[in-house]
Amino acid sequence: MTEQRNNEHNGTQSLSARGNNRSQQPKNVAFREFMGEDWGPRPEPAPRSKVADFLPARHRAISQLFEGERLVIPAGVEKIRSNDCSYRFRAHSAFSHMSGLGGEQEPGAVIVFNPKEEGGHDVTLYMWPRSSRSSEEFYADSAHGEFWVGARPSLHEVSVATGLRTAHINELKDALSKDLGQVTLRIVPNACGKTASLVNELRENAHLAQSQTTFLDNELAQALSELRLIKDEYEIEEMRKAITATHQGFTQMLASLPRALAHHRGERVLEGAFFARAREDGNGLGYETIAASGNHTNTLHWIKNDGEVRDGDLILIDAGVEVDSLYTADITRTIPANGHFTETQKEVYNAVLEAANTALEAARTPGAKFRDVHSAAMGVIARYLEKWGILPCTAEESLRQEVQYHRRWMPHGTSHHLGIDVHDCAAARREMYIDAELQPGMVFTIEPGLYFREDDLKVPERFRGIGIRIEDDILVTQKGVERLSENIPRTVEEVEAWIASAQES
């Protein structure tokens, strides 16, 4: 400490220490005691959450796959946006699924599956609980202090809310070290650099080869991802909430159309309207909103949203509200900026709508596989492109795997799984995903599109600049298939009436 003070006095203060130069906080004992006195009771703790009843089944499913092994599932930590300012915390999806914690809860926490001698696992949540108000942390710690981040829960309160055994994060290293070398240790890759460094240190001490541990970790990520392919009742309920909130967000955007038309960054007017609803009704955005007007509709991931919205433009809006449990909707609608489609816009729109409806019917077919949904949509897209004279061959020829000319105008897939991630279950094996038969509890999108760029000389001039996508969220049930976003207008007539209604209210 003396050396550090001398260095600072001599002008050699470390860069890491300079961030505290703005602080003028007293350090004396009397101040600390004064800060800890005369505080009223804290807020009432949260009751047991609905998701707590579903966690044991999720834990059993993973436990059975890794009998006798220790599994580490970190929440991750806050990510730096700039200097000492962080992005809002959002836990790793596998951690949230295994803990039931959503929102911005528990950065730095870790779930550990510890094998039991009699079989199965004890599941413990390691976290940083609040300290007493008599501690310096209470007022001086910007990462954990109650003055800075609010009243953190105690270990007991989190245990009551989640049904999980809880322990202080300081106990994590000892828990992971126990019997290492005799017990296999796996960690979810890329979830938390700090926890990964600890695990790697312990593995090196136990002389475990990195090539072996990488394979083990990837297997764990795969299993956690594949478990989410089938949603339980709680997850489906949360998906419904997310879709309802997203519907309201779209309506709020439609109400903002007059202001968007008058603003030099009209796309951002729409983006902002949806963001407001996402924060009011949920945790925030499930992903960055696409509010693409005019030729921007033909840029698949247009998130700059810095363009004008002009009378006569189509606007492609791809947006989803992430609710507090972190489940998100994923909806796309293409709307006319002035409230009315032109005849040419209708022609392309109805082709895409037919592709969406045909894909939905394919999903309803008994024994349908995930890949069949895309094939059905592509059949419609190719047929229309042939009809319009755009394809250099027949639709049948283009649909051959070795040809695929129609994909120039729809280069993305028709579907992806949806849930706690917008592209959920991404680590699942091909045979469990694209080649799998549709099963009750699966939630996925159907989102065909046609994209005719302004500079595409293979397209008739009347189509150039038109980009259209229609996306809905689909649930496979015991009785068939349900379009969860059924209430969000999608036909030409419904969309025009929706716009008029939104601007009247």
SVG drawing of the C-alpha trace seen along z (x, -y; Angstrom):
<svg xmlns="http://www.w3.org/2000/svg" viewBox="-60 -16 68 61">
<polyline fill="none" stroke="black" stroke-width="0.4" points="0.0,0.0 2.9,-2.4 4.5,-1.6 1.2,-2.3 0.8,-5.7 4.4,-6.6 3.9,-5.7 0.7,-7.8 2.5,-10.7 5.3,-10.4 2.8,-10.5 2.9,-6.8 -0.6,-5.8 -1.7,-2.7 -4.2,-3.1 -6.6,-0.7 -6.6,-2.9 -7.2,-6.1 -10.9,-5.4 -11.4,-6.2 -9.8,-9.6 -13.3,-11.2 -14.1,-9.6 -14.0,-11.7 -15.5,-9.0 -14.6,-9.2 -12.6,-6.2 -12.8,-6.7 -14.4,-4.2 -16.8,-6.8 -18.3,-7.5 -18.7,-3.8 -20.5,-3.3 -22.7,-6.4 -23.7,-5.0 -24.7,-1.7 -27.1,-3.2 -30.9,-3.7 -32.2,-2.0 -35.7,-0.7 -36.7,2.8 -35.8,3.9 -38.4,4.7 -40.4,7.9 -38.6,10.8 -40.0,12.3 -42.3,15.3 -41.6,18.7 -41.7,18.2 -43.8,20.3 -40.7,21.5 -39.4,23.1 -41.8,26.0 -40.3,26.7 -36.6,26.6 -36.3,30.1 -37.4,31.8 -34.8,29.7 -32.1,30.6 -33.0,34.3 -32.8,34.3 -29.2,32.9 -28.2,35.0 -29.1,38.3 -26.8,37.4 -23.7,36.7 -23.9,39.2 -20.9,38.8 -19.6,35.6 -19.4,32.0 -21.2,29.4 -20.6,25.7 -23.1,23.3 -22.1,19.6 -24.5,16.6 -21.7,14.5 -20.7,11.0 -21.6,7.5 -19.9,6.5 -18.2,3.2 -19.8,0.8 -17.3,-2.0 -14.6,-2.8 -16.4,-1.9 -19.9,-1.9 -21.5,1.5 -24.3,2.8 -27.4,4.0 -26.7,7.5 -28.4,10.4 -27.5,13.9 -26.3,16.7 -29.4,18.6 -28.4,21.9 -27.9,20.4 -31.3,18.7 -33.0,21.9 -31.4,23.9 -32.0,21.2 -35.2,19.6 -33.6,16.2 -34.3,13.6 -34.2,9.8 -30.9,8.4 -30.5,10.8 -27.3,12.2 -24.3,11.3 -21.4,13.4 -23.5,16.3 -22.8,19.9 -24.8,23.1 -22.9,26.3 -24.2,29.8 -22.2,31.8 -22.4,35.6 -23.8,37.6 -22.4,41.1 -25.8,42.6 -26.3,41.2 -27.8,38.0 -26.6,34.5 -27.0,31.8 -27.6,28.5 -26.2,25.4 -26.5,21.7 -23.3,19.8 -23.9,16.0 -22.9,12.8 -25.5,12.1 -26.0,8.7 -23.9,7.7 -25.1,6.0 -25.7,2.3 -22.8,2.0 -20.4,3.1 -18.4,0.8 -19.9,2.7 -23.3,1.2 -22.3,-2.3 -18.9,-2.0 -19.1,1.0 -20.5,-0.2 -20.8,3.4 -22.7,4.9 -23.5,2.1 -27.2,1.4 -26.7,-2.3 -25.5,-1.6 -27.5,1.3 -30.4,1.6 -31.2,4.1 -29.7,7.4 -31.4,10.6 -30.0,12.9 -29.0,16.5 -32.2,17.6 -34.4,15.3 -33.1,16.6 -33.4,20.2 -37.1,19.5 -37.8,17.9 -36.1,20.6 -36.2,23.7 -32.4,24.0 -29.7,24.6 -27.6,21.4 -24.1,20.6 -21.7,17.7 -19.7,17.3 -16.5,17.3 -17.1,21.0 -17.1,21.8 -13.4,22.6 -13.4,25.2 -16.6,26.8 -15.0,27.2 -11.7,28.4 -13.1,31.3 -11.9,34.7 -10.8,33.1 -9.0,35.7 -11.3,38.3 -14.4,36.4 -14.8,35.0 -15.4,31.2 -17.3,29.6 -18.2,25.9 -20.5,24.2 -18.0,22.6 -18.0,18.9 -20.4,18.1 -18.1,16.4 -14.4,15.7 -13.8,15.3 -15.3,18.6 -13.7,20.3 -10.3,19.0 -10.9,20.6 -11.9,23.9 -8.9,23.9 -6.6,23.3 -8.1,26.2 -7.9,28.4 -4.2,27.6 -3.5,28.4 -5.1,31.8 -3.1,32.2 -6.2,32.4 -5.5,31.9 -7.2,28.9 -8.2,30.9 -10.2,33.3 -11.8,30.6 -13.0,28.6 -14.8,31.7 -16.4,32.3 -17.5,28.6 -19.1,28.6 -21.0,31.8 -22.5,29.9 -23.5,26.9 -25.1,29.2 -27.1,31.0 -28.3,27.8 -29.3,26.5 -31.1,29.6 -33.1,29.7 -34.7,26.4 -36.0,27.9 -39.1,29.0 -40.7,26.2 -42.5,26.9 -45.8,25.3 -44.1,22.4 -42.0,21.6 -45.0,21.7 -46.9,19.3 -43.9,16.9 -43.8,17.1 -47.5,16.1 -46.8,13.1 -43.9,12.1 -46.1,12.3 -48.9,10.3 -46.4,7.5 -44.9,7.6 -48.4,7.1 -48.8,4.0 -45.4,2.8 -46.3,3.1 -49.5,1.2 -47.6,-1.6 -45.3,-1.8 -48.3,-2.0 -49.6,-4.9 -46.3,-6.6 -46.4,-6.5 -47.5,-10.1 -44.5,-11.3 -42.2,-8.9 -43.3,-10.2 -42.5,-13.8 -39.1,-13.0 -35.7,-12.8 -35.0,-9.6 -38.4,-8.1 -37.1,-4.6 -35.8,-5.5 -39.2,-7.0 -40.7,-3.5 -37.7,-1.8 -38.1,-4.1 -41.9,-3.5 -41.3,0.3 -38.5,0.0 -40.6,-2.0 -43.2,0.7 -40.6,3.4 -39.2,1.7 -42.7,0.9 -44.1,4.4 -40.9,6.6 -37.2,6.8 -36.5,5.1 -35.7,6.1 -35.2,9.8 -32.9,8.5 -32.1,5.3 -35.2,4.0 -35.3,3.9 -37.4,0.9 -36.5,0.8 -38.2,-1.5 -38.0,-1.6 -35.0,0.2 -33.7,0.9 -36.3,3.7 -33.9,5.7 -31.1,5.6 -31.8,8.6 -30.3,7.3 -30.9,3.6 -30.6,2.3 -29.1,-1.2 -32.6,-2.4 -31.4,-5.9 -33.4,-6.3 -36.4,-8.3 -39.9,-6.8 -41.5,-8.1 -45.1,-8.1 -45.4,-5.0 -42.7,-3.1 -43.1,0.4 -41.7,0.8 -40.4,4.1 -40.5,4.4 -38.8,7.3 -39.1,7.0 -39.7,8.9 -40.3,8.1 -38.2,10.1 -40.3,10.5 -38.7,10.6 -38.1,14.3 -36.0,13.6 -38.3,15.4 -38.7,13.5 -41.2,13.2 -39.9,12.8 -42.4,11.2 -42.1,9.6 -44.8,7.5 -44.4,5.5 -46.7,2.5 -47.4,-0.4 -46.1,-3.7 -49.2,-5.6 -51.7,-2.9 -52.4,-1.4 -50.6,1.2 -50.2,0.5 -51.3,3.2 -47.7,4.2 -46.9,4.3 -50.0,6.5 -48.9,8.9 -45.6,9.6 -47.1,9.5 -49.7,12.1 -47.0,14.4 -45.1,14.3 -48.2,14.8 -49.1,17.9 -45.6,19.2 -46.1,18.6 -49.5,20.4 -48.2,23.3 -45.3,23.7 -47.8,23.7 -49.8,26.5 -46.6,28.5 -46.0,28.2 -49.5,29.6 -48.8,32.7 -48.4,35.8 -44.7,36.9 -43.5,33.6 -39.8,32.7 -38.4,29.3 -36.8,29.2 -40.2,29.7 -41.4,26.3 -38.7,24.6 -39.2,26.8 -42.9,26.0 -42.2,22.2 -39.5,22.5 -41.8,24.3 -44.2,21.3 -41.5,18.8 -39.9,20.5 -43.3,20.9 -44.0,17.2 -40.5,16.3 -41.1,18.5 -44.5,17.0 -43.0,13.5 -40.3,14.5 -37.5,13.9 -36.0,17.4 -33.6,18.5 -35.2,22.0 -38.4,23.6 -39.3,23.6 -38.9,27.4 -35.3,27.2 -34.5,24.3 -35.7,26.3 -33.0,29.0 -30.4,29.0 -27.6,28.3 -29.4,25.3 -31.4,23.1 -31.5,20.0 -34.6,18.8 -32.5,18.3 -31.1,15.1 -34.3,13.5 -34.7,15.3 -31.3,16.2 -32.3,17.0 -34.0,20.0 -37.7,20.1 -37.6,21.2 -35.6,21.3 -36.4,22.5 -37.5,19.7 -37.5,19.3 -35.0,17.9 -32.9,17.0 -34.3,15.6 -32.3,18.2 -32.8,20.8 -31.1,24.2 -28.3,23.1 -25.9,25.7 -28.2,28.6 -27.1,31.3 -28.4,31.3 -30.3,34.5 -32.0,32.9 -32.8,29.7 -33.3,29.4 -33.6,33.2 -35.9,33.8 -39.6,34.6 -41.7,31.9 -42.6,32.7 -45.2,31.2 -43.6,28.4 -41.4,27.1 -41.7,23.4 -40.3,22.0 -40.8,19.3 -42.2,19.3 -40.7,16.3 -40.6,16.5 -39.7,13.4 -38.9,11.9 -36.2,9.2 -36.0,7.3 -33.2,4.8 -33.3,1.5 -30.1,2.4 -31.1,6.0 -31.3,6.0 -32.7,9.5 -36.0,8.3 -38.7,6.5 -38.5,2.7 -41.9,2.6 -40.7,4.9 -37.4,3.2 -37.0,1.7 -39.7,4.0 -38.8,6.2 -41.3,8.2 -41.1,10.7 -44.0,12.1 -43.0,13.9 -45.1,15.7 -44.3,17.8 -45.5,21.4 -46.2,24.0 -46.5,27.7 -49.2,29.2 -50.6,32.7 -53.4,31.8 -51.3,30.2 -49.9,26.8 -50.9,23.4 -49.9,20.0 -49.2,18.2 -49.2,14.9 -52.7,15.6 -54.0,12.2 -51.4,10.1 -52.9,9.0 -51.2,10.3 -53.4,10.2 -53.4,7.1 -56.9,6.1 -56.2,6.8 -52.9,4.8 -54.6,1.8 -57.4,1.9 -54.9,2.3 -53.0,-0.8 -56.2,-2.9 -57.3,-1.6 -53.9,-2.3 -53.9,-5.9 -57.5,-6.6 -57.0,-5.5"/>
</svg>
